[in-house]
Amino acid sequence: MSRYAQRMAEYLRQAEQALSRDVAEQQRRWHYEVHRGRQWFDADRRAAHRRLKQGIPAYLRGANVWSIVTAPVIYSLLIPLVAVDLWVTAYQWTCFPVYAVPRVPRRRYWRLDRAKLQYLNGIERANCIFCGYANGVIAYVREVAARTEQYWCPIKHATRIPGPHDRYHLFVDYGDAGGYRRRLIPLRRALNREPAHAQDSARRRRVS
């Protein structure tokens, strides 16, 4: 692994730790706990949330008219999103076993917990469900694509790309023909060794 890859792995590890600390602080600050995937507020906090809930008529009166007009366009994206979700799921269930690549656990990428917040009205909850699903699909598809790329073409691009996935730092440098021939099989085997339930940090194991 190059020094750059080592620095990236360490940076990502530290970022994950910082995010975990931030989530723990958020739970403490807003007085909720998470048990078995469900969020629990105390009674006082739930009552405060209900008092801050805005009714749908008031919400619509205060909305930008163009936001209402364009809402059907936004929600029409559900059609291609569901199609991509189903197609990519069919792809990985069909092809990943052939490559001996662990399938991406789909449910890991969905967090629909915001719809349970009692200070949101029905429209706001629907919006949160839509956004959670849309971003979950994108993150899920990104990981399926990243594993596919690591198997078939683990080569960095010639120039910097915005927001590379977190497997990208493992890839072989652009133009390193010898490194590509030497590391292609180890990179594939690294995928094969990765269990389907592995945490994201497992992606950053050393590949040489």
N, C-alpha and C positions, 0 to 999 in steps of 0.2 A: 504494500500500500504506500502511495506517495505521501510526502509530508503534507501536501495540500489536502489529500483525502483524510489523513489523520486529524488535521486541524478541523476539517468539516465535521468529522465524526464526533470530536470532542465538543464542538460548538452545538451540534444537534442534541447531544446528551445533556449539556447544560441548559439548553432551551427547554427540553422536556421537563427537567427538574424545576426550572423556574415556573413553568406552566402549572405543574402539580402544586407548587407552593401557592400560586395565585388562586387556584381553585379552592384550596383549603382555607385561605384567607377569605374568599368570597362566602364560603359556607358559614364561617364564624361571624362575619360582619352582618349577614342578612338572616341569621338564625334559622338555618334549615339543615337537615341531615339527609343522607342518601342511604337507603337500605334496599338491597336486592334490586337495584336499578330504579327505585321509586324515591321521589323527593317528598320530604315531610317538613312543613312549617309548624311552629307552635300555634296555639289557638289565637293568641293576641295578634300574631303576624297575619294569620288568615283573615281575621276580622278587619285589620287595617287594609289589607288588599281589597277586600270587598267594598270598602268605603271609597276607594280610589278608582273603582271600575266606572268607565264611561259608557252610558247607554248607546245603543246603535243609532237612534235618531239624532242624538247630539253629536255623535261621531261623524255621521254623514253631513250634518249641517256645517261642521267645521272643516270638512275635507275639501281639497282642491278639486274643482269640477273635472279637470283633465285627468286627475288620478282615478276618478270613477269611470270616465270614458275609456281610459286605456286598460282598466283592470281585466277585461276579457282577453286582451292581447297577451297580458302577462300569464294568465291562467291557461291560455292555449298552449303554452310551452309544456304543459303536463303531457300532451300527446307524444311529442318526440322524446321527452325524458323517460316516460314509461317504456317506450319502444327501445330506447338505448339500454335501459336497465334490464329488460327481458333478454335482449339480444346478447349483451355482454355476459349475462349470467349463463345463457345457453352456450356461449363460446367457451367460457372457462370450464364449465362442467364437461364439455365435449373434448376440448383440446388439452387442458392442463394435465389430466391423468396420462395422456400420451407422452407429454414432455417430462413427466414425473415432477411437475411443479405444483406445490400446494395451492389449493384454491383459496381465493380471498374470502374471508368470512364476511358476507354481505351485511349482516345485522350490526357489525361494529361501526358502520358509517352512518347510522341513523340515530339522531337524538331529537325526539319529538316532545321533549319534556316541557318546552315553553308553552305549549297549548294547555297545560294544566294550571297555569298561573291565573289566579282568580281576579286579578286586576285587569285582565284582558276581556274584551267583549267577543262576541261570536266572529265578527269580521277579522279582528286582530288575531284571534286564535287560528282562523283559516289561513291568514297570511303567514303566520309562524309555521304552520304545518307545511305549507307550500315551500317556504324558504328552506326549512330543515330537510325536506325530501329532495329538493333540487340540488342543494349543496352536498347532500349525502350521496346522490347519484354521481355527481362529478368527482367527489373524492374516491368513491368506490371504483369507478371506471378508470380513474388515474392510476390507482394501485394495480389493477389488472393490466393496464397498458405498461406500467413500469416493470412488472414481472416479465411480461412478454418481451419488452425491450432488453432486459437483462439476459434473457435466454437467447434471443436471436441477433441482437445488434448492440452489445454493450460498449459502444464507442462514443466518446464525447464529441460534441460538435466543434467546428473550427473556431467559432467565436462564442462569446458569452451568450447564454440564453436566459430570459427572465424566468424566475421561479422554477428552477429545475426540481424534479421530484427527489426524494431523499435517498434514492438508490444511485442517483447519477454520479455521485462522487466516487463510487466504486469502479466506474467504467474506465476503459483504456483510453489513453490520450489519443487525440486525433493525429494520424500519421505514424503512430507507433505500430508498425506492421508486425515486428517480432513480438511485442507485448500482446498484441491481439491473438496471435497464434498460440502463445504460451498461456494466456490467461482465460481464453474463451471457455474451456472445459471446467477449470476451477470456478469460474463465475456461475456456470450452469449448476455445478455440484453444490455451490453455496445455496442456491434456490432449492435444490432437492433436499438438502438437510434441514431446511426451515419448515417447522411444523405449521400447519394451517392456523393454529391458535396463538402463534408467536406474537409477542408484543412488537410494536413498531421499531423499538430499539434493536431488535435482533437483526434487522436488515443491515446494520452497520458492522457486522462481523468482519474480521480481517479476511481478505481474499488475496492470495499471492500466487 
